[in-house]
Amino acid sequence: MDGYVCIVQENQTPASLQAELTEGLRRIGRELLGDPSKGVEIRWIKVSGGFGFTAGVPSTASLVARSVPPGYPDAKREVFLKRVCDLWTEVTGCTTNEIVVTAIDGPLPL
């Protein structure tokens, strides 16, 4: 799958924030990866309450994974990762310890 997978904790990212995050991810993809104007697929996966834990307590973390072209340069990858992290913290109010962002070469294995 080309695009994004966003794994979030249930009841932590309401529809209004999800829409804002979707638009932000699409904007970043257009600007940094040359995505088409409608953007690429963004798949949202919600972790049910009681199924995600960090250090023995219910997790508040989110994970964003994005496919990038194989061999995508490290300098550009770092800019992409930082922009997604900044977007997530600004929109959701989470800390940098509550967002994990990864850029995977080639299609996401889903």
N, C-alpha and C positions, 0 to 999 in steps of 0.2 A: 504494500500500500504506500503510495506517495502521499505525503501530507503530515498532519499532526495527530497524535493521540494524547488526550489530556485526561489524566486519572486524578479525580478529586474525591474528597470525603463527602458523603451524603449530607445534605442540608448546609453545606459550607459555601457553596457557590450558587446563589439564586440565579434565576433565569436572566435577570437584568444584568448581573455581572458577567454571566456566561456570554451574553450577546456582546458586551463591551470587549471582553477578552477575545472573542472570535474575530471581531473587526480589527482589533490590535494585532493579532497573529497574522491575519491576512495582509494587513498593511506592511508588517515587517517582512513577510514572504515576498510581497511585490517589490519592496525597496531593496532587499538584500539578495534574493534568490531569483528574481525575475518571474515570479508566479504570474499567471494570467489575472486579469482584473477581477474576475469572480473568485479567485483564490483556489486553493487546493482543499481537499477534504479535511475536515476537522472532526475527529471522533471523540466523543465525551464518554468516559466510563466513570460511573459513580461507585465508590466503595461503600457498601452498606455499613451502618453503625455497628460497632462491635467487631468489625472484620479487619480494621487497620490500626496497628499500634506502633508507637515509637517509645523505646525505653520503658515499656510496660504500661503506658497510658494511651488512651485513644489518640490516634494521629490527627494532626491538623495539616499535614503536608500534602502538597500536590506534586504531580509529576507531569512534565510536558516533554514528549518525544517528537522529533521531527526528522523526516528523511531529507538528506541533502545529496547532491551529486557526489559519486565516488571521487575521492581525492580533493574534496572541497578544501581550500587552503585554510590552515590553522588560524591565521590572522583574521580572516573573514568569519570563520566559525566562532571565534571568541567574541566578535562584535555581535553576531547573531545571538549567542547564548546570553550575553549581557543585556541586550535589548529585550529579550523575552523575560528574563528575570526582572528587569526594571518594570516592564509592563505589568507583570503579575503582582509585584509588591505595591505598585501604585494603585491598581484597580481594586485589589482585594484587601489591602492593608496588612497582608501577611509579612512576616520577616523573611530575610534571606535564608534563614534556617528552615523555612517551611515550603520552599520551592526547589525542586530538582528539575533541571533542564538538560536535555541531551540532544545531540545532533548525530544521527546514525547515517553512515554512508550507504546509499542505495535504499531500496524500498523497506519500509517497516515490516518486520516479520509477523504480520497478523492475517 
